[in-house]
Amino acid sequence: MRLFVGNLPWSIGDDELRDLFSEFGEVTDSKVINDRETGRSRGFGFIEMDDEAGDAAIKALDGSDQEGRDLRVNVAEERKPRERRENNRW
């Protein structure tokens, strides 16, 4: 199961995100998304874990307070392909 984790505190990196979710089961992947230019967190990330652990993590962590921010945790939606615009002026 792939989970979306939104409204992350800026101080949380990949390892802290993994630690937060590991109490619910084995985390196979954790990734905080960073801005390409600044390298700073964009405030969201993704977790991969088995379905049972993922469901438990959603129930426990969605809306929970982390450093003054209420986390949003839900099943990640498949990324939609970007539409190519014609007549791009780069």
C-alpha positions in Angstrom: 0.0 0.0 0.0 1.3 3.5 -0.9 0.3 6.2 1.5 0.3 10.0 0.9 1.4 12.0 4.0 0.6 15.7 3.8 1.1 18.7 6.0 4.5 17.4 7.3 6.5 19.6 9.6 9.5 21.0 7.8 11.9 19.3 10.1 10.9 15.7 9.1 13.1 13.9 6.6 13.0 10.5 5.1 14.3 8.7 8.2 12.0 10.5 10.6 9.0 9.7 8.4 10.0 6.0 8.3 10.4 6.0 12.1 6.9 7.6 12.5 5.2 4.9 10.5 7.4 1.9 11.5 5.4 1.4 14.8 2.5 0.2 12.7 4.5 -2.3 10.6 7.4 -2.7 8.2 8.0 0.3 6.0 9.4 -0.7 2.6 10.0 2.8 1.4 9.7 6.4 2.8 10.3 9.6 0.8 9.8 13.2 1.7 9.4 15.3 -1.4 11.9 18.2 -1.7 11.9 21.3 -3.8 14.3 20.9 -6.7 15.8 24.3 -6.4 16.1 24.8 -2.7 16.3 21.2 -1.4 13.8 22.1 1.3 10.9 19.8 2.1 7.7 20.6 0.2 5.7 19.4 3.2 4.5 16.0 1.9 5.8 12.6 1.3 5.0 8.9 0.6 5.2 5.7 2.6 5.0 2.1 1.3 4.0 -0.7 3.7 1.6 -3.7 3.6 -2.1 -3.1 3.5 -2.9 -4.1 7.2 -0.1 -1.8 8.5 -1.1 1.0 6.2 -4.8 0.9 7.4 -3.6 1.0 11.0 -1.3 3.9 10.3 -4.1 5.9 8.5 -6.4 5.3 11.5 -3.8 6.4 14.0 -2.0 9.2 12.3 -4.5 11.0 10.0 -5.3 14.2 11.9 -2.6 13.6 14.5 -0.5 16.5 15.7 3.2 16.5 14.7 5.1 19.6 15.8 2.0 21.7 15.7 0.8 20.5 12.3 -2.1 18.1 11.7 -1.0 15.3 9.4 -3.1 14.2 6.5 -2.6 10.5 5.8 -4.5 8.6 3.1 -4.0 6.1 0.3 -2.0 7.7 -2.4 -3.8 8.2 -5.7 -2.0 7.2 -8.9 -0.3 10.1 -10.5 -2.1 11.4 -13.6 0.0 11.9 -16.7 0.7 15.5 -17.4 -0.9 17.0 -20.5 1.6 18.4 -23.0 0.8 21.9 -24.0 1.3 22.8 -27.6 3.2 25.9 -28.6 5.4 26.0 -25.5 7.5 29.0 -25.5 10.7 28.2 -23.6 
